[in-house]
Amino acid sequence: MQPQIIQPQIIQPQIDYSRKWYVMTAVAMSIFLATIDGSIVNVALPTLVRELNTNFATVQWVVLAYLLTISTLLLSMGRLGDMIGKKPIYIAGFIGFTIGSVLCGLAPTIHWLIAFRAVQALGASMTMALGMAIITEAFPPRERGRALGIGGSIVSVGIVVGPTLGGIILDALSWHWIFFVNLPVGIIGTIVALKFVPDFKPTGAQKFDYPGAITLFISLLAFLLALTWGQQIGFTDPRILLLFVVWVTFLAVFIITEWRMPQPMIDLRLFTNSLFSINLITGLMTFVAIAGAIILMPFYLEGILGYAPRQVGLMMAFIPIGLGVMAPISGALSDRFGSRPITVAGLLILVSGYMAMSTLTADTTVWGYAWRVLPIGIGMGIFQSPNNSAVMGAAPRERLGIASGLLSITRTLGQVTGIAILGAVWAARVMLYHGSVLAEGATTASVPAQISGLQDTFWGVSGWVMIALMLSVWGLIQEYRTRRALVPKSG
């Protein structure tokens, strides 16, 4: 029998909503820095290989060390925020991220850079886990959708604008400045956060769920290592299969532990809310899809169409342009009409965008590329804001930190999973069309083979997002039936 979950008492101070936009500014700075640094290094990887005298197998850990650290710590940081207050964890994260950025810029070797990226990610995990929760508390409920829409758009713009900004910096400066540019924003953001972020502290005795935190950490780490190492040594290798077994085993232990703990890391009763669960799942699925697009597009634009890195970065800005325009609008619309219809519309546009991407060729023009990718940015912008609002609105206040952490982990898990799986799918399809295994990788295959592999991959992504669309439509139907059942019958 599951023990009763102990809910801490929360002090409910009078909230000064007049400070909400200052809070948004502080959170926006941290969210943008944390998410952009997950992708800005991608464009610099060839430069790092040359200047730090390393190879691709090693240099990819500059990206993976960052994503792995964040993914494994997010939920623990969210729970700590619910326990001792969000502001001190958030400020510590801002400071830690800024220091980590400077250390990355000063790194003398590739191995020091990888280590400092983990330090940077430790700070990022604190700010990413609590950013959405702080926004939720700072804005009145009637404005939550619009506020989270702005926050959500900053998250996604940060993820996809990273390669654009990275290309511009590399063209004008050295790779060190990819990290040094974070310093002034980090200092200003920390000062703003110290002054304006509200400091709500729960009362009552609370305990940190160490068994839950440890089993979740081991489970996530095994899963992510299996996905990343599997690309290099094959997903059927016994070591990779063992990692998947460890993942499933510790995930099962984690779930059993959470059901039995009086103050769990994750209150599993949150998932009895179908709206909460469906929005988390569909959010994860969209980030898997967009991460695959982001990792494959530079190879297509530079390797097949022949554009320079700076042009590649600018062309990849088409997605954030569409997303940045639509996210605040869709957030405001969800405040008025509800989240579910808006998320369904966004997913429908996303499906059309990925289907259009499956028609890319070796002769596609800039504008031909633009009209294919713009629906992805527009659809993601329409989908994500109401999706975030629905997740945060379904969580009780004393669980806002963990709900915010769950939202963030869907993004980072989506990125790692999308990069690993869709990259592997594309490489496998390319080698199938090439007719043999290429020792130097799929990028050395003929252009027709690479194009065919790319088209097949995006057809697969279209089907993946179609499943998310069907889940969301099912949720819309269930929501409609619930509303009808609550309306009293006349006569």
C-alpha positions in Angstrom: 0.0 0.0 0.0 1.4 3.4 -1.0 2.0 5.7 2.0 0.5 9.1 2.2 2.5 11.7 0.4 3.5 14.4 2.9 2.8 17.8 1.4 4.8 20.7 2.9 3.0 23.8 4.1 3.8 26.8 1.9 4.0 30.4 3.0 1.7 32.4 0.7 3.1 35.9 0.7 1.5 38.8 -1.1 3.0 38.6 -4.6 4.2 41.9 -6.1 3.2 41.3 -9.8 4.6 44.7 -10.7 8.1 43.1 -10.7 7.0 40.3 -13.1 8.9 41.7 -16.2 12.1 42.1 -14.2 11.8 38.5 -13.2 11.1 37.5 -16.8 14.3 39.4 -17.8 16.4 37.5 -15.3 15.0 34.1 -16.2 15.2 34.8 -19.9 18.9 35.5 -19.6 19.6 32.3 -17.8 17.4 30.2 -20.1 18.9 31.6 -23.2 22.5 31.1 -22.0 21.9 27.6 -20.8 20.0 26.4 -23.9 22.2 28.2 -26.5 25.3 26.6 -25.0 23.8 23.2 -25.7 24.1 23.8 -29.4 26.5 26.8 -30.1 29.5 24.5 -29.9 28.2 22.3 -32.8 29.4 24.7 -35.5 32.8 25.0 -33.7 33.5 21.2 -33.6 35.6 21.1 -36.8 37.6 24.2 -35.5 38.2 22.5 -32.1 39.4 19.4 -33.8 42.1 21.4 -35.7 43.1 23.9 -32.9 43.1 21.4 -30.0 44.7 18.7 -32.0 42.0 16.0 -31.4 39.5 13.8 -33.3 35.8 13.7 -33.8 35.2 10.8 -31.3 36.8 13.0 -28.6 35.5 16.4 -29.5 31.8 15.3 -29.6 32.1 15.0 -25.8 32.3 18.8 -25.6 28.6 18.7 -26.5 27.7 15.4 -24.8 29.3 16.2 -21.4 27.1 19.3 -21.2 23.9 17.5 -22.2 24.6 14.4 -20.0 25.3 16.5 -16.9 22.2 18.6 -17.3 19.9 15.7 -18.1 21.0 13.7 -15.0 20.7 16.6 -12.5 17.6 18.5 -13.6 15.0 16.7 -11.5 17.2 16.7 -8.4 17.7 20.5 -8.8 13.9 20.9 -9.2 13.2 19.0 -6.1 15.8 21.0 -4.1 14.1 24.2 -5.3 10.8 23.0 -3.9 12.5 22.1 -0.6 14.7 25.0 0.3 13.4 27.7 -2.0 14.0 28.4 -5.7 15.9 31.7 -5.5 19.1 30.4 -3.8 19.4 27.4 -6.1 18.7 29.6 -9.1 21.3 32.3 -8.1 23.9 29.6 -7.4 23.3 28.2 -10.8 23.6 31.5 -12.6 27.0 32.2 -10.8 28.2 28.6 -11.5 27.3 28.8 -15.2 29.1 32.1 -15.6 32.3 30.8 -13.9 32.1 27.6 -16.0 31.8 29.6 -19.2 35.0 31.6 -18.4 36.9 28.3 -17.5 35.7 26.8 -20.9 37.1 29.8 -22.7 40.5 29.4 -20.9 40.7 25.6 -21.4 44.2 24.7 -22.7 43.3 21.2 -24.0 40.3 19.3 -25.2 40.1 17.3 -22.0 40.1 20.4 -19.8 37.4 21.8 -22.1 35.2 18.7 -21.6 35.7 18.9 -17.8 34.8 22.6 -17.7 31.7 22.0 -19.8 30.5 19.7 -17.0 31.0 22.5 -14.5 29.1 24.9 -16.8 26.3 22.3 -17.1 26.1 22.0 -13.3 25.1 25.6 -13.1 22.8 25.3 -16.1 20.9 22.4 -14.6 20.0 24.7 -11.6 18.7 27.6 -13.7 17.0 25.4 -16.3 15.2 23.3 -13.7 13.6 26.3 -12.0 13.2 28.9 -14.7 9.6 28.0 -15.7 8.6 27.6 -12.0 9.9 31.1 -11.2 8.0 32.6 -14.1 4.8 30.7 -13.1 5.0 32.3 -9.6 5.9 35.8 -10.8 2.9 36.2 -13.2 -0.8 36.2 -12.3 -2.7 33.0 -13.5 -4.6 34.9 -16.3 -1.2 35.8 -17.9 0.5 32.4 -17.4 0.2 31.2 -20.9 1.7 34.4 -22.4 4.5 34.4 -19.9 5.4 30.8 -20.4 5.0 31.3 -24.1 7.8 33.9 -24.0 9.9 31.6 -21.8 9.3 28.7 -24.1 10.2 30.7 -27.2 13.5 31.7 -25.5 14.3 28.0 -24.8 13.7 26.9 -28.4 15.3 30.0 -29.9 18.4 29.3 -27.7 18.6 25.7 -28.9 18.3 26.5 -32.6 20.1 29.9 -32.8 23.2 28.5 -31.2 24.7 27.3 -34.6 23.9 30.7 -36.1 25.7 32.7 -33.5 28.5 30.2 -33.4 29.1 30.6 -37.1 29.2 34.4 -36.8 31.7 34.3 -33.8 34.0 31.9 -35.5 34.0 34.0 -38.6 35.2 37.1 -36.7 36.9 35.8 -33.6 38.5 32.7 -32.1 36.6 29.7 -30.6 37.3 31.0 -27.1 34.7 33.8 -27.5 31.9 31.2 -27.9 32.2 31.0 -24.1 33.5 34.4 -23.2 30.4 36.1 -24.6 28.4 34.6 -21.7 30.3 36.6 -19.1 28.6 40.0 -19.4 25.1 38.5 -19.7 25.8 36.2 -16.7 26.9 39.1 -14.5 24.0 41.3 -15.4 21.5 38.4 -15.1 22.8 37.5 -11.7 22.4 41.0 -10.4 18.8 41.3 -11.8 17.9 37.9 -10.3 19.3 38.8 -6.9 17.2 41.9 -6.8 13.9 40.8 -8.4 13.4 37.1 -8.3 10.9 36.4 -5.5 12.1 34.3 -2.6 9.2 31.9 -1.5 10.3 29.3 1.0 8.3 26.3 2.1 7.9 25.6 5.7 7.8 22.3 7.6 10.3 19.4 7.8 11.2 18.1 4.4 13.7 15.4 3.4 15.6 15.0 0.2 14.8 11.7 -1.5 18.4 10.3 -1.8 17.4 6.8 -2.9 15.2 8.3 -5.7 17.9 10.8 -6.8 20.6 8.1 -6.9 18.5 5.5 -8.8 17.2 8.2 -11.2 20.7 9.4 -11.9 22.1 5.9 -12.6 19.1 5.1 -14.9 19.4 8.3 -16.9 23.2 8.1 -17.2 23.0 4.5 -18.4 20.3 5.4 -21.0 22.2 8.4 -22.3 25.6 6.6 -22.4 24.0 3.8 -24.3 22.6 6.2 -26.9 25.8 8.1 -27.4 28.3 5.2 -27.3 26.0 3.0 -29.4 26.6 5.4 -32.3 30.3 4.5 -32.2 30.4 0.8 -31.4 26.9 -0.3 -32.5 23.6 -0.7 -30.6 23.9 -4.5 -30.6 27.3 -4.5 -28.8 27.0 -6.4 -25.5 28.2 -3.4 -23.5 25.5 -1.2 -25.0 22.9 -3.9 -24.3 24.1 -4.1 -20.7 23.7 -0.3 -20.4 20.1 -0.6 -21.6 19.5 -3.3 -19.0 20.9 -1.1 -16.3 18.7 1.7 -17.5 15.5 -0.4 -17.3 16.4 -2.0 -14.0 17.2 1.2 -12.2 14.2 2.9 -13.7 12.0 0.2 -12.3 13.7 0.5 -8.9 13.2 4.3 -9.1 9.5 4.0 -9.7 9.0 1.5 -6.9 11.0 3.8 -4.6 8.9 6.8 -5.5 5.6 4.9 -4.7 6.9 4.1 -1.2 8.6 7.3 -0.2 6.6 9.8 1.9 8.4 12.8 0.3 9.4 11.5 -3.2 11.7 13.0 -5.8 8.7 12.9 -8.2 5.2 12.7 -6.9 3.9 10.1 -9.4 0.3 11.2 -8.8 1.1 14.1 -11.1 1.0 11.6 -14.0 -2.6 10.6 -13.1 -3.5 13.9 -14.8 -3.8 12.9 -18.4 -3.3 16.5 -19.6 0.0 16.7 -17.7 1.2 13.3 -19.0 0.2 13.8 -22.7 1.8 17.3 -22.8 5.1 16.0 -21.4 5.2 13.1 -23.8 4.3 15.1 -26.9 6.8 17.8 -25.8 9.6 15.2 -25.6 8.6 13.8 -29.0 8.8 17.3 -30.7 12.3 17.9 -29.2 13.5 14.5 -30.5 12.3 15.6 -33.9 13.8 19.1 -33.9 17.1 17.9 -32.5 17.5 15.5 -35.4 16.8 18.3 -37.9 19.3 20.6 -36.2 22.1 18.0 -36.2 21.5 17.0 -39.9 21.0 20.4 -41.5 24.6 21.6 -41.2 25.9 18.5 -43.0 23.3 19.0 -45.7 23.8 22.8 -46.1 27.6 22.7 -46.0 28.5 19.2 -47.3 25.9 19.0 -50.1 24.8 22.5 -51.0 28.3 23.9 -50.4 27.5 26.9 -48.2 30.2 28.4 -45.9 29.7 28.0 -42.1 28.6 31.6 -41.6 25.9 31.1 -44.3 24.9 27.8 -42.8 24.4 29.5 -39.4 22.3 32.3 -41.0 20.1 29.8 -42.9 19.4 27.8 -39.8 17.9 31.0 -38.3 14.8 30.4 -40.4 13.5 28.1 -37.7 14.0 30.5 -34.7 12.4 33.3 -36.7 9.2 31.4 -37.1 9.3 30.1 -33.6 10.1 33.5 -32.0 7.2 35.2 -33.8 4.6 32.6 -33.0 5.4 31.5 -29.4 4.2 34.6 -27.6 1.1 34.8 -29.8 0.1 31.1 -29.2 0.7 31.6 -25.4 -1.8 34.5 -25.3 -4.3 32.5 -27.4 -4.0 29.6 -25.0 -5.0 31.9 -22.1 -8.1 32.7 -24.0 -9.1 29.5 -25.8 -7.4 26.8 -23.8 -4.1 25.0 -24.5 -5.3 21.8 -26.2 -6.7 23.1 -29.5 -3.6 25.3 -30.0 -1.2 22.4 -29.4 -3.1 20.3 -31.9 -2.8 23.0 -34.5 0.9 23.4 -33.8 1.6 19.7 -34.2 -0.4 19.6 -37.5 1.8 22.3 -38.9 4.9 20.5 -37.6 3.9 17.4 -39.5 3.5 19.3 -42.7 7.0 20.9 -42.2 8.8 17.6 -41.7 7.0 16.1 -44.7 8.2 19.1 -46.8 11.8 18.5 -45.5 11.6 15.0 -47.0 11.6 16.6 -50.4 15.0 18.3 -50.0 17.3 17.7 -53.0 20.9 18.6 -54.1 19.4 21.5 -56.1 17.3 23.1 -53.4 17.6 26.9 -53.4 17.8 29.1 -50.3 14.1 30.0 -50.7 13.2 26.4 -51.3 14.9 25.5 -48.1 13.2 28.4 -46.3 9.7 27.5 -47.1 10.3 23.9 -46.1 11.8 24.7 -42.6 9.6 27.7 -41.7 6.6 25.5 -40.9 8.9 23.7 -38.3 9.6 26.9 -36.5 6.0 28.1 -36.8 4.6 24.8 -35.7 7.0 24.5 -32.7 6.2 28.0 -31.7 2.5 27.4 -31.8 2.8 24.1 -29.9 5.3 24.7 -27.2 3.8 27.8 -25.4 0.4 26.3 -24.6 2.1 22.9 -23.9 4.3 24.5 -21.2 1.4 26.4 -19.8 -0.7 23.2 -19.5 2.0 21.3 -17.8 2.8 24.1 -15.2 -0.9 24.8 -14.7 -1.6 21.2 -13.8 1.0 21.1 -11.1 0.3 22.2 -7.5 2.4 25.1 -6.3 4.5 23.0 -3.9 5.5 20.8 -7.0 6.3 23.7 -9.4 10.0 23.1 -9.2 9.8 19.4 -10.1 7.2 20.2 -12.9 9.6 22.8 -14.3 12.4 20.2 -14.1 10.3 17.7 -15.9 9.7 20.2 -18.7 13.4 20.9 -19.0 14.4 17.2 -19.0 12.1 16.6 -21.9 14.1 19.1 -23.8 17.5 17.8 -23.0 16.5 14.1 -23.3 14.9 15.0 -26.6 18.1 16.6 -27.8 20.3 13.7 -26.8 17.9 11.1 -28.1 17.2 12.9 -31.3 20.8 13.4 -32.1 21.7 9.8 -31.4 18.8 8.0 -33.0 18.1 10.2 -36.0 21.9 10.5 -36.7 22.2 6.7 -36.6 19.1 6.3 -38.8 20.4 8.8 -41.4 23.9 7.1 -41.4 22.3 3.7 -41.8 20.1 4.7 -44.7 23.0 6.5 -46.4 25.1 3.4 -46.3 22.2 1.3 -47.5 21.9 3.5 -50.6 25.7 3.6 -51.0 25.8 -0.2 -51.0 28.6 -0.7 -48.4 29.8 0.4 -45.0 31.9 3.5 -45.1 34.8 3.5 -42.7 35.1 7.3 -42.7 31.4 7.8 -42.0 28.2 8.6 -44.0 29.4 12.1 -44.9 31.9 10.6 -47.4 29.1 8.9 -49.3 28.0 10.1 -52.7 25.5 13.0 -52.8 22.6 10.9 -54.1 23.1 8.4 -51.3 23.2 11.2 -48.7 20.1 12.9 -50.1 18.1 9.6 -50.2 19.1 8.9 -46.6 18.0 12.4 -45.6 14.6 12.1 -47.3 14.0 8.7 -45.6 14.9 10.1 -42.2 12.5 13.0 -42.5 9.7 10.7 -43.6 10.4 8.8 -40.4 10.3 12.1 -38.4 7.0 13.0 -40.0 5.5 9.7 -38.8 7.0 10.2 -35.3 5.4 13.7 -35.0 2.1 12.2 -36.4 2.0 9.9 -33.4 2.4 13.0 -31.1 -0.4 14.7 -33.1 -2.7 11.7 -32.6 -2.0 11.6 -28.8 -2.8 15.3 -28.6 -6.1 14.9 -30.6 -7.0 12.0 -28.2 -6.4 14.4 -25.3 -8.6 17.1 -27.0 -11.4 14.6 -27.4 -11.1 13.5 -23.7 -11.1 17.1 -22.6 -14.2 17.8 -24.7 -16.0 14.8 -23.2 -15.1 15.9 -19.6 -16.4 19.4 -20.2 -19.7 18.0 -21.6 -20.1 15.6 -18.7 -19.8 18.6 -16.3 -22.5 20.7 -18.0 -25.8 20.1 -16.2 -28.5 18.7 -18.5 -31.6 20.9 -18.9 -35.2 19.8 -18.6 
